[in-house]
Amino acid sequence: MTIKQKLEVLATEKNTPCVTISLNTHRTHPENARDVIQLKNLITEAEERVLNEFDKRSVASLLKNLSEIKIDKNYNLDSLHIFISNDTKEIIKTPWSTRKNRVQIADSFGVRSLIKSLNRSEEYYILLLSQGGVTLYNATNDGITSEIQNSDFPFSENPHYVMDSEKLSDTKITDNMIREYFNNVDKAVVRVYNEKALPCVIICTEDNYSRYMQIADRPTIYLGYANINYNKIDAHHIAKQAWEIVKVLIDNRITKAINEIKETVGKGKVLTDLQEIYQAAIDGRGDLLIVHENFAQPVFMTGDRTFNLVTDKTKPNVIDDITSNIAWEVMSKKGRVFFSTQDEIKDFGKIVLKTRY
């Protein structure tokens, strides 16, 4: 399942209790050796809290699931998220660091980190473009996941060349041949785009990019280009180049969202009170939610729609972080959710919601 599919399953599970363990991990030795120790400590903390808060027989399956957790430290990414209940055992690795190493215990899973990962996980195409051949890749974030291979891709070298030696010096004819080649490539990219509607980053020379965009049927599907280094056209290098372009677009998207909130102030549709935000979210009024990266708030529910703020998240019936619930309510009801470290959000506090009405 994709992260989105897993999120939908985990966010809708109601169980007493649901244990969520999140920790930052490391991709390389020797740092990743500490991950195993940190995970063991968090599992011990989770076991102790569960036994303190619940009858042992009622959580027997959960404790068994906890005891069976194992990870291969050699395949860690930047964070690890574990979701455990009597009925569920799910381990998810993400390429994004988490706010802090922590154990959450509630009647639902803490899915905030998955929402963040989903919002920051960008799937797109990378077009490695040259007259010597063209390859199209499917990428997610800073890694290539597969090469597109179909009746079009990969393209062999440009077959359009001038046969008449007297015309070789005619730059107009040569340029037309290149444009014809690129036109065929573009049409093939559009056919792939029509299947999944994923944008594309081009790796090529500046000259080729200029020609390509002049003939592109749908130039808006291309996010930009990075200069090709013919000595470094391996998958890792071109994915890193493309990701730098995509990351800027993500930051711009967050900036645009913050500006949208600012423009709405004064129209009665911007909420900054946590309780009002929660109620609007569960009512389906949430259109755009922005949460500061470092903000989390434990609460004790006093009713279906009300809560009291608390500081001790280990007390019974305390939701470790209400922002996780709010984010899911907004997202599941077709709203937009962003987690941001940008200082502009501080104008509103640590959490802000633009409502639909």
Protein Blocks (a to p, Z undefined) as FASTA:
>chain_A
ZZklmmmmmmmpccdddddddddddfbdfklmmmmmmmmmmmmmmmmmmmmmpcfklmmm
mmmmmmmgccdfklccfbccddddfkbccddddfbdcfbdcddddfbdcfklmmmmmmmm
ccdddddddfkbccddddehjbcfbdcddfkbccdddfbdcfblklmmmmklmmmmmmmm
mmmmmmmmmmmmmmnopacdddddfklmmmmmmmpmblmlpgbdcdddfklmcfklmmmm
mmmmmmmmmmmmmmmmmmmmmmmgonlpacfbfklmmmmmmnopafbdcddfklccdddd
fbfkbccddfblkbghiafblmlmmmmmmmmnopacdddfbfklmmnojbdcddfZZ
